[in-house]
Amino acid sequence: MPGWTKTLRGQFSCMGEELVGGSEKETEKGRAKERLEEWGRKFWTQSGIRVIKTRAEERKESDVLKKKQEKQQRMEEEYEERKKDITK
C-alpha cells in the first residue's frame, strides 16, 4: 500500500503525515509495507484454507447424506420385492 509509514510514536500513518525524517523514513515505510503485505498474505491464505476446508466438509457431508439416502432407497426396494415374493 503506497504511502504507509511508521510515525515517531510507533503508529502507522498514511499519505505522509508525521513522517520519520530522511532515509530512515524510507526504511520504516518499506518495513511497514512489508509487514502489512505479509499480514495480508497470511490472513488471506488462512481464510482461503478455511473456505476450502468448509466447502470440502460440506461436499463430504452431502456425499454421506446421498449415500445414506441411496442405501435407504435400496433397502426399501428390497423390502418391497421380498414382500411381493412372500405374498405370492
C-alpha positions as CSV (number, residue, x, y, z in Angstrom):
1,M,0.0,0.0,0.0
2,P,1.7,3.2,-1.1
3,G,2.0,5.9,1.5
4,W,2.1,3.9,4.6
5,T,4.8,4.9,7.1
6,K,5.6,4.5,10.8
7,T,5.3,7.5,13.0
8,L,7.6,8.6,15.8
9,R,5.1,7.2,18.3
10,G,5.2,3.8,16.5
11,Q,1.9,4.1,14.8
12,F,1.2,3.7,11.1
13,S,0.5,6.8,9.1
14,C,-0.7,7.2,5.6
15,M,-0.1,9.9,2.9
16,G,3.0,11.5,4.6
17,E,1.6,12.6,7.9
18,E,4.0,12.6,10.9
19,L,6.9,11.1,8.9
20,V,10.2,10.0,10.3
21,G,12.9,12.1,8.6
22,G,15.3,11.3,5.8
23,S,16.4,7.8,4.7
24,E,15.0,6.3,7.9
25,K,11.6,7.3,6.7
26,E,12.0,5.2,3.6
27,T,13.3,2.1,5.5
28,E,10.4,2.4,8.0
29,K,8.0,2.9,5.2
30,G,9.4,-0.2,3.5
31,R,9.3,-2.3,6.7
32,A,5.7,-1.2,7.4
33,K,4.7,-2.0,3.9
34,E,6.4,-5.4,4.1
35,R,4.7,-6.2,7.4
36,L,1.3,-5.1,6.1
37,E,1.7,-7.2,2.9
38,E,2.9,-10.2,5.0
39,W,-0.1,-9.9,7.3
40,G,-2.4,-9.7,4.2
41,R,-0.9,-12.9,2.7
42,K,-1.2,-14.8,6.0
43,F,-4.7,-13.6,6.5
44,W,-6.0,-14.4,3.0
45,T,-4.1,-17.7,2.9
46,Q,-5.7,-18.8,6.2
47,S,-9.1,-17.5,5.2
48,G,-8.8,-19.3,1.9
49,I,-7.9,-22.5,3.5
50,R,-10.8,-22.2,5.9
51,V,-13.2,-21.6,3.0
52,I,-11.8,-24.5,1.0
53,K,-12.0,-26.7,4.1
54,T,-15.6,-25.7,4.7
55,R,-16.6,-26.4,1.2
56,A,-14.8,-29.8,1.3
57,E,-16.6,-30.6,4.6
58,E,-20.0,-29.6,3.0
59,R,-19.3,-31.8,0.0
60,K,-18.3,-34.7,2.3
61,E,-21.5,-34.2,4.3
62,S,-23.7,-34.1,1.2
63,D,-22.0,-37.2,-0.2
64,V,-22.6,-39.0,3.0
65,L,-26.2,-37.9,3.0
66,K,-26.6,-39.0,-0.6
67,K,-25.1,-42.5,0.2
68,K,-27.5,-42.8,3.2
69,Q,-30.5,-41.9,1.0
70,E,-29.4,-44.3,-1.7
71,K,-28.9,-47.1,0.8
72,Q,-32.3,-46.4,2.4
73,Q,-34.0,-46.4,-1.1
74,R,-32.3,-49.8,-1.9
75,M,-33.4,-51.3,1.4
76,E,-37.0,-50.1,0.7
77,E,-36.9,-51.6,-2.8
78,E,-35.6,-54.9,-1.5
79,Y,-38.3,-54.9,1.2
80,E,-41.0,-54.3,-1.4
81,E,-39.6,-57.2,-3.6
82,R,-39.5,-59.6,-0.7
83,K,-43.0,-58.5,0.4
84,K,-44.2,-59.3,-3.2
85,D,-42.4,-62.7,-3.1
86,I,-43.9,-63.6,0.2
87,T,-47.4,-62.7,-0.8
88,K,-47.3,-64.7,-4.0
